Amino acid sequence: MLSWDRPEVPRLAGRGVLPRLHDTATGAIRQTEPRLVASVPVASIYVCGITPYDATHVGHASTYLAYDTLIRVWLDAGVEVHYAQNATDVDDPLLVRAIATGVDWRELAAGQVELFRHDMQALRVIPPDHYVAVTEMIPQVSTAVERLLDAGYAYRVDDDVYFDIAAASARSPWYLGQESRLDRDEMFKFAAERGGDPERAGKRDPLDPALWRAARPGEPSWHSALGAGRPGWHIECSVIAHELLPLPLTVNGGGIDLAFPHHELTAAHTAALTGHDHALLYSHAALVGFDGAKMSKSLGNLVFISQLRDGGIDPRAIRLAILDHHYRTGWEWTDAVLETATARLAAWSMWAASPKGSDETSSDSLVAALRANLSEDLDTPATLRAIDEQAATDSGPRTGELEAIDALLGIRL
């Protein structure tokens, strides 16, 4: 599947700092650990993509900007980055929306993916090297499920195939709770809310997730040795990640609502299939609210990037509005947030157009501050404040400062 055009990222003098990042699995801020390949540090990152039935809202953009920032910091530190992202272009919410709107599910998914591409490009988000639709990976997924059945990590309930959590916990490098650190009561609650079916009769464990859903009337399905059907949710990301990136991933990322069950069970599938851990570090971005509630498709309280752009809002202001909040801190989108970002962009633009500051009377302190703040768990609010302070001086930008703002924050002035 086509990605979007890659923005030009300036190369800065010197070298940045290897970033530290909060790890959900340990609750600690840890050093990211790219592997060395022929003396070159190489990071692999997988970020869960959209289910394309209503894209792209500010909550989506907030998540993808968090990992765009991480990738920019890695690049500045001399790290080669390999990045994969999926699009869940067949799933229950997509099918429900297609029926409700009278649009073919394939047409709905294709249109929303295209809109997502345009939004990401407008926001100057670095695209994945591998942007993969689930429907492109059906043979690989069905083969993986067959392997899990043959190895005793899966079983059938009627014509559906389920993953055996107990077998994986006993025989693979993974155990339940390894990534999410939740107790079973919390897991049961989230499984019921987030696409699971803990009440399904015949399952060995209520938390066991579906690997292959047998064909139902009116639903899309694909022929395979498993019988006609379609993939479960978690297995798709496991297969895409371990087919396209080396294991363990340096970082597995996404919104905090994916920590359980999605990322927890994706890691279980990977461990059972490969014998390796899925990732060294699990990173999660907080959710964005609007009108007093979490911004979500189910609630319908969404602010769309395309609507903001169509309304004449500079994508750089949208980007600044999001980056003014730490990626792990929940926040609410308001008119005031956007007004603050628009005013900040105007002030920075005026500073950028000012006569060049004297390099003889200053050091590279702003570039150093940007690198230091972003390398410590992607502290974008502190980074923006450092630029505010510099822009408020009588001196215009010095050599390398505008390039650093572009390279590290994606804001071209």
Helices and strands as residue ranges (DSSP letters): E 20-23, E 28-31, E 35-37, E 40-47, H 58-76, E 80-87, H 92-101, H 105-122, E 130-133, G 134-136, H 138-150, E 154-157, E 160-163, H 165-171, H 184-193, E 210-214, E 229-231, H 233-244, E 251-255, G 256-258, I 259-263, H 264-274, E 282-285, E 288-290, E 293-294, H 305-310, H 315-323, E 331-332, H 335-352, H 365-375, H 380-391, H 401-409
